[in-house]
Amino acid sequence: MAQALPCMSIDGVIEYILKNPNVYPGKHNHPTERTNRSQPPLEPKSQMQIIWKALITYLDKNLRQGKGMNMKKFGAFTFDIETDLPRISRRHITADSDIAQDRSQRKHIHKLKPCFVIDPVLKRLLNRYKGKEEISPAGSQKSIYM
C-alpha cells in the first residue's frame, strides 16, 4: 500500500512517486542512458526534476503571453476574466449625443486572473481537497469542462 505524501513540495511528490513503483509504474523508475556514453546515466529523481522544470518554464512562458494551456486528464491553466463596465453619467450627455454611441466609445476594463480548471478525471480523485473550485462561471458562460 502507498504511503502518505511527506510534504507538498515537488521534491516530496517526486520522492513519493519513486518510492511507490507498483502504484506508478513506468520508465521513470529506471536510470536513463545518455547519448554521450562517457556521462553516467541520468537518475530517476534528476530526470523528473528536469521534466518538472521544463513544464513550469513552458507554462510560465505561455501564461505571460496571455495564452492558456490544456493538459489532458489533468486540467487547464487559463484566465478568469473580470469585466468592469464604465458608468454613464447623465451629466455628460448633451442633447446632441446618443447614449449608445457614448457607451460604444468607452472602453471596458478587463482584468485577467490566472486560474486552474481541474479536469473531471482528476476532480473525482480530489474529493477531500478543500477549495478545489477556483472559479464559479456564470450560467450563460461555458468553459472547456462545464
C-alpha positions as CSV (number, residue, x, y, z in Angstrom):
1,M,0.0,0.0,0.0
2,A,1.2,3.5,-0.8
3,Q,2.4,5.8,2.0
4,A,1.2,9.3,2.7
5,L,2.8,12.2,1.0
6,P,5.7,13.5,3.2
7,C,5.2,17.2,2.1
8,M,3.5,19.1,-0.7
9,S,6.7,20.2,-2.5
10,I,7.7,19.0,-5.9
11,D,10.6,17.1,-4.4
12,G,8.2,15.4,-1.9
13,V,5.9,14.4,-4.7
14,I,8.8,13.0,-6.8
15,E,10.1,11.0,-3.9
16,Y,6.7,9.6,-3.2
17,I,6.3,8.5,-6.8
18,L,9.7,6.9,-7.0
19,K,9.1,5.1,-3.7
20,N,5.9,3.6,-5.0
21,P,6.7,2.0,-8.3
22,N,3.9,-0.5,-8.0
23,V,1.4,2.4,-8.0
24,Y,3.3,4.5,-10.5
25,P,4.9,2.0,-12.9
26,G,6.9,3.2,-16.0
27,K,10.3,4.1,-17.5
28,H,10.7,7.0,-15.0
29,N,11.7,4.4,-12.3
30,H,14.9,3.4,-14.0
31,P,18.0,5.5,-14.9
32,T,18.1,6.8,-18.5
33,E,21.1,6.3,-20.7
34,R,22.7,9.4,-22.1
35,T,23.5,10.0,-25.7
36,N,27.2,10.5,-24.7
37,R,28.3,7.2,-23.2
38,S,31.1,8.9,-21.2
39,Q,28.4,10.5,-19.0
40,P,26.7,8.5,-16.3
41,P,23.0,7.5,-16.7
42,L,20.6,10.1,-15.5
43,E,19.0,9.1,-12.2
44,P,15.2,9.0,-11.9
45,K,14.9,11.9,-9.5
46,S,17.1,14.1,-11.7
47,Q,15.2,13.3,-14.8
48,M,11.9,14.0,-13.1
49,Q,13.2,17.4,-11.8
50,I,14.3,18.3,-15.4
51,I,10.8,17.4,-16.7
52,W,9.1,19.4,-14.0
53,K,11.4,22.5,-14.6
54,A,10.7,22.3,-18.4
55,L,6.9,22.1,-17.8
56,I,7.0,25.1,-15.4
57,T,9.1,27.1,-17.8
58,Y,6.8,26.3,-20.8
59,L,3.7,27.1,-18.7
60,D,5.2,30.4,-17.4
61,K,6.1,31.5,-21.0
62,N,2.6,30.8,-22.2
63,L,0.8,32.5,-19.4
64,R,2.9,35.6,-19.7
65,Q,2.0,35.7,-23.4
66,G,-1.7,35.6,-22.4
67,K,-2.2,32.0,-23.6
68,G,-3.7,29.2,-21.7
69,M,-2.6,25.5,-21.7
70,N,-4.7,22.4,-21.5
71,M,-3.3,19.2,-20.2
72,K,-5.4,16.2,-21.0
73,K,-6.8,14.3,-17.9
74,F,-5.2,17.0,-15.6
75,G,-6.7,20.4,-16.3
76,A,-6.4,23.7,-18.0
77,F,-4.2,26.7,-16.9
78,T,-6.2,29.6,-18.2
79,F,-7.5,33.0,-17.3
80,D,-10.7,34.1,-15.5
81,I,-11.8,37.4,-17.0
82,E,-13.4,40.1,-14.8
83,T,-15.0,42.9,-16.8
84,D,-15.9,46.3,-15.3
85,L,-18.4,48.2,-17.4
86,P,-17.8,52.0,-17.4
87,R,-20.6,54.1,-15.9
88,I,-22.6,56.5,-18.0
89,S,-23.1,59.8,-16.2
90,R,-26.2,61.6,-17.3
91,R,-24.5,65.0,-16.6
92,H,-22.1,64.5,-19.6
93,I,-24.8,63.6,-22.1
94,T,-26.0,66.6,-24.1
95,A,-29.0,66.9,-26.4
96,D,-26.7,66.2,-29.5
97,S,-25.2,62.9,-28.1
98,D,-26.6,59.4,-28.3
99,I,-26.3,57.1,-25.2
100,A,-25.5,54.1,-27.4
101,Q,-22.7,56.0,-29.2
102,D,-21.3,57.2,-25.8
103,R,-21.2,53.6,-24.5
104,S,-19.6,52.2,-27.6
105,Q,-16.8,54.8,-27.4
106,R,-15.9,53.9,-23.8
107,K,-13.5,51.1,-23.1
108,H,-14.4,48.2,-20.9
109,I,-11.9,47.4,-18.2
110,H,-10.8,43.7,-18.4
111,K,-8.8,42.1,-15.6
112,L,-7.2,38.7,-16.3
113,K,-6.6,36.4,-13.3
114,P,-4.7,33.2,-13.9
115,C,-6.5,30.1,-12.7
116,F,-6.5,26.3,-13.0
117,V,-9.6,24.4,-14.1
118,I,-9.5,20.8,-13.0
119,D,-10.3,18.1,-15.4
120,P,-13.3,15.9,-14.3
121,V,-11.0,12.9,-14.2
122,L,-8.7,14.5,-11.7
123,K,-11.5,16.3,-9.9
124,R,-13.1,12.9,-8.8
125,L,-9.8,12.0,-7.2
126,L,-9.6,15.3,-5.2
127,N,-12.8,14.7,-3.2
128,R,-11.0,15.7,0.1
129,Y,-9.2,18.7,-1.3
130,K,-10.8,21.9,0.1
131,G,-11.0,24.9,-2.3
132,K,-10.8,22.8,-5.5
133,E,-13.5,25.1,-7.1
134,E,-11.3,28.0,-8.1
135,I,-13.9,29.7,-10.3
136,S,-17.7,29.7,-10.5
137,P,-18.7,30.7,-14.0
138,A,-21.9,32.5,-14.8
139,G,-24.7,30.2,-16.1
140,S,-24.5,31.8,-19.5
141,Q,-20.8,31.1,-20.0
142,K,-19.4,27.6,-20.5
143,S,-15.7,26.6,-20.2
144,I,-14.0,23.7,-21.8
145,Y,-15.1,21.5,-18.9
146,M,-18.5,22.8,-18.0
